């Protein structure tokens, strides 16, 4: 857990990551700053993936797309480096997870196109501000994430299931959670499902596909948001020659503020 008296800002978190001092999930770090998922693909697959994101804005809301070979996200975090500034990365080859690494320096190529995709960690502060507790917030732990039976709209070679993140919400605060998160469509927005997990193909909430399980509190119900880990499930289903992503929960912290992406 990051120990600091004053909450860090985006570039401070990235500096700790680049220095190798932060390798855990980023929920609760730099509250008030937009966090982003990452997907990187070769140029010959980039247009099809861009189309996939356009057709599936709920799980894949785009924050920024970098040009081939570019590793500085000039719009969302000037001076940052996509290759070094996330706590942990995953390398998928032909749909199989082949490595999990701390940086991408040895993997970088001039034909790679990077996509920054909105992350629900961004709106967690809004949930906290509405009196909704999140036990993983500000710890080195992760939120629960699940593959679902919801099929994304395919685009070119890309197809696969939607992934969701789940948080236990007190029944009497579910409406407040919906209202708070619906202001942030650029980071997944309102939930896609509330209640019975089986209705979206989640068999056991105690066995997440990504992240870790959290016990339900008294009077709490499961609430599911679309998740930017979806491209990793899509990689397994579509088997692109190469896809590089963040490790689930290990996000890119931008310089954008939450209110920069909030709906009026």
Phi and psi in degrees as a GROMACS rama.xvg file:
@    title "Ramachandran Plot"
@    xaxis  label "Phi"
@    yaxis  label "Psi"
@TYPE xy
-72.5077  122.219  UNK-2
-100.841  113.654  UNK-3
-157.256  144.723  UNK-4
-78.1135  -31.7575  UNK-5
-115.36  131.373  UNK-6
-58.6222  132.169  UNK-7
-72.1605  159.813  UNK-8
-95.9699  174.108  UNK-9
-52.9355  -50.2075  UNK-10
-68.1556  -26.3587  UNK-11
-69.878  -40.6051  UNK-12
-62.388  -45.3738  UNK-13
-62.1324  -36.519  UNK-14
-63.5103  -40.5624  UNK-15
-64.8384  -40.1211  UNK-16
-63.8144  -47.6372  UNK-17
-62.6086  -31.6761  UNK-18
-81.5906  -0.485186  UNK-19
78.9076  16.6448  UNK-20
-97.6785  -1.71953  UNK-21
-142.753  116.026  UNK-22
-131.571  13.6823  UNK-23
-107.408  171.688  UNK-24
-55.4152  151.17  UNK-25
-102.843  7.31398  UNK-26
-57.8118  130.432  UNK-27
88.623  -7.78469  UNK-28
-86.3715  140.966  UNK-29
49.5711  56.2163  UNK-30
-57.4986  138.194  UNK-31
97.5129  -7.45871  UNK-32
-110.11  142.911  UNK-33
-70.1608  130.736  UNK-34
-105.726  154.556  UNK-35
-139.098  143.944  UNK-36
-78.0901  164.643  UNK-37
-131.817  136.722  UNK-38
-138.268  131.614  UNK-39
-126.703  131.949  UNK-40
-137.675  155.777  UNK-41
-62.1096  152.957  UNK-42
-55.4803  -35.7512  UNK-43
-69.9643  -11.0812  UNK-44
-109.202  -7.77005  UNK-45
-65.6865  -41.8515  UNK-46
-63.7732  -42.5722  UNK-47
-63.3505  -37.632  UNK-48
-70.6969  -37.8415  UNK-49
-58.8807  -42.4505  UNK-50
-64.7588  -38.1777  UNK-51
-60.2756  -44.9319  UNK-52
-63.737  -41.1911  UNK-53
-61.863  -36.7902  UNK-54
-82.26  -14.125  UNK-55
-130.579  62.8533  UNK-56
-69.697  -18.9674  UNK-57
-69.4597  -52.3884  UNK-58
-82.7601  -20.3338  UNK-59
-128.694  58.3264  UNK-60
-75.6563  120.845  UNK-61
-79.6903  130.939  UNK-62
-94.6712  -43.2847  UNK-63
-162.839  144.772  UNK-64
-120.986  125.561  UNK-65
-92.1447  151.633  UNK-66
-73.9004  160.685  UNK-67
-53.2748  131.261  UNK-68
81.338  -12.6705  UNK-69
-79.385  134.318  UNK-70
-122.864  3.80823  UNK-71
-104.088  115.963  UNK-72
-79.1519  86.1123  UNK-73
-66.8156  -24.6007  UNK-74
-82.989  -39.8198  UNK-75
-102.665  -20.5838  UNK-76
-160.333  72.6972  UNK-77
-55.1759  135.495  UNK-78
90.0433  -12.169  UNK-79
-77.6937  169.196  UNK-80
-136.205  112.073  UNK-81
-56.6502  -27.349  UNK-82
-77.3323  -18.5087  UNK-83
-130.364  -11.8033  UNK-84
-101.951  14.6175  UNK-85
-110.653  146.035  UNK-86
-63.1868  -29.994  UNK-87
-161.76  144.545  UNK-88
-123.834  159.107  UNK-89
-122.973  141.801  UNK-90
-113.884  118.64  UNK-91
-108.153  129.986  UNK-92
-123.907  122.247  UNK-93
51.7117  39.1775  UNK-94
84.2233  -4.16149  UNK-95
-105.895  137.223  UNK-96
-70.7984  114.063  UNK-97
-103.524  -20.6826  UNK-98
-164.351  153.353  UNK-99
-126.334  122.272  UNK-100
-132.965  165.311  UNK-101
-90.1976  -20.1985  UNK-102
-154.495  170.294  UNK-103
-111.491  13.489  UNK-104
-57.3955  -42.1448  UNK-105
-81.1602  -11.2689  UNK-106
-100.796  -8.34927  UNK-107
-69.8068  141.636  UNK-108
-136.22  155.441  UNK-109
-73.5807  -11.3009  UNK-110
-98.7909  6.92607  UNK-111
-84.1414  135.503  UNK-112
-114.339  126.761  UNK-113
-104.393  136.441  UNK-114
-118.8  122.866  UNK-115
-99.171  124.771  UNK-116
-119.785  133.678  UNK-117
-52.8482  146.657  UNK-118
-124.789  140.402  UNK-119
-68.9261  -14.9658  UNK-120
-57.4527  -25.2725  UNK-121
-60.7843  -43.2043  UNK-122
-90.1027  4.21819  UNK-123
-64.7444  -32.0753  UNK-124
-62.5659  -36.4212  UNK-125
-64.0695  -36.3727  UNK-126
-65.5874  -44.7567  UNK-127
-61.6881  -40.9191  UNK-128
-64.1142  -19.3132  UNK-129
-100.305  19.1198  UNK-130
78.5516  21.074  UNK-131
-105.619  116.189  UNK-132
-78.2602  143.288  UNK-133
-128.821  104.737  UNK-134
-64.1958  -23.6938  UNK-135
-84.0537  -13.0865  UNK-136
-58.8788  126.825  UNK-137
71.5429  13.3038  UNK-138
-109.556  -175.519  UNK-139
-94.3167  19.3273  UNK-140
-99.4087  171.456  UNK-141
-122.23  160.317  UNK-142
-79.7753  160.723  UNK-143
-80.7732  137.135  UNK-144
-134.776  143.401  UNK-145
-138.107  143.02  UNK-146
-74.4686  145.809  UNK-147
-121.118  177.364  UNK-148
-91.9658  10.4066  UNK-149
-82.9441  120.617  UNK-150
-92.1629  126.674  UNK-151
-69.6552  153.91  UNK-152
-69.9115  120.515  UNK-153
-71.093  159.456  UNK-154
-148.997  117.371  UNK-155
56.278  -125.661  UNK-156
-84.4289  -1.83522  UNK-157
-99.3259  128.775  UNK-158
-157.498  163.514  UNK-159
149.153  -178.65  UNK-160
-85.3544  154.57  UNK-161
-76.6335  140.198  UNK-162
-102.015  144.563  UNK-163
-126.65  152.5  UNK-164
-101.457  148.53  UNK-165
-125.312  137.174  UNK-166
-133.213  139.547  UNK-167
-78.8922  125.952  UNK-168
-122.898  131.705  UNK-169
-54.5208  136.288  UNK-170
-54.0089  -37.5201  UNK-171
-79.5734  0.388861  UNK-172
-120.552  9.70796  UNK-173
-62.8814  -44.4862  UNK-174
-60.908  -40.8309  UNK-175
-63.5315  -39.2087  UNK-176
-63.8107  -41.0778  UNK-177
-63.4289  -46.1953  UNK-178
-62.8592  -42.8272  UNK-179
-65.122  -41.8859  UNK-180
-85.0227  -22.7774  UNK-181
-66.2465  -15.5534  UNK-182
-73.2698  -8.46751  UNK-183
-122.85  63.8438  UNK-184
-63.526  -23.4784  UNK-185
-73.9696  -8.83518  UNK-186
-131.094  43.8178  UNK-187
91.273  -23.4704  UNK-188
67.6013  -145.765  UNK-189
-68.123  159.178  UNK-190
-59.5802  154.988  UNK-191
-98.7395  -12.6737  UNK-192
-159.967  143.542  UNK-193
-132.379  129.459  UNK-194
104.419  -141.557  UNK-195
-48.0042  110.558  UNK-196
-62.0728  -30.4936  UNK-197
-62.0668  -25.8778  UNK-198
-65.1242  -22.3274  UNK-199
-113.604  19.6183  UNK-200
84.2888  12.244  UNK-201
-91.2168  111.663  UNK-202
-80.5174  -35.5046  UNK-203
-147.924  110.469  UNK-204
-69.8697  -9.75124  UNK-205
-88.6036  0.156407  UNK-206
-131.727  72.2661  UNK-207
-67.897  152.772  UNK-208
-75.2728  -28.2918  UNK-209
-139.902  155.334  UNK-210
74.4514  -152.901  UNK-211
-136.929  158.313  UNK-212
-79.0425  149.016  UNK-213
-129.916  136.631  UNK-214
-72.9222  149.243  UNK-215
-76.7828  141.119  UNK-216
-88.2099  171.028  UNK-217
-61.4361  128.946  UNK-218
75.0606  15.1987  UNK-219
-99.3193  148.581  UNK-220
-122.58  151.822  UNK-221
-77.7778  132.481  UNK-222
-124.658  133.375  UNK-223
-118.653  130.36  UNK-224
-113.611  146.436  UNK-225
-57.0485  149.303  UNK-226
-132.637  142.423  UNK-227
-76.1907  4.60554  UNK-228
-80.6632  -7.42605  UNK-229
-48.2052  -44.1656  UNK-230
-57.0681  -25.9624  UNK-231
-73.4582  -37.1271  UNK-232
-69.0065  -34.957  UNK-233
-66.6891  -36.9856  UNK-234
-60.8414  -42.9682  UNK-235
-64.3627  -35.6731  UNK-236
-81.5083  -35.4761  UNK-237
-95.9653  -23.174  UNK-238
56.9429  53.2674  UNK-239
-64.7047  153.759  UNK-240
-57.2241  -35.1199  UNK-241
-152.374  132.393  UNK-242
-141.205  127.498  UNK-243
-108.189  134.071  UNK-244
-136.266  173.199  UNK-245
-72.5512  156.402  UNK-246
-74.1564  138.348  UNK-247
-49.372  128.763  UNK-248
88.0843  -12.9049  UNK-249
-102.189  84.3247  UNK-250
-93.0696  166.883  UNK-251
-91.0811  121.969  UNK-252
-94.6297  118.632  UNK-253
-89.8483  -178.605  UNK-254
-95.7525  -2.86995  UNK-255
-71.3911  142.812  UNK-256
-90.4849  153.903  UNK-257
-50.3176  -44.052  UNK-258
-68.1474  -17.6302  UNK-259
-66.8812  -26.1494  UNK-260
-112.602  6.22667  UNK-261
-80.3347  145.109  UNK-262
-76.1679  148.744  UNK-263
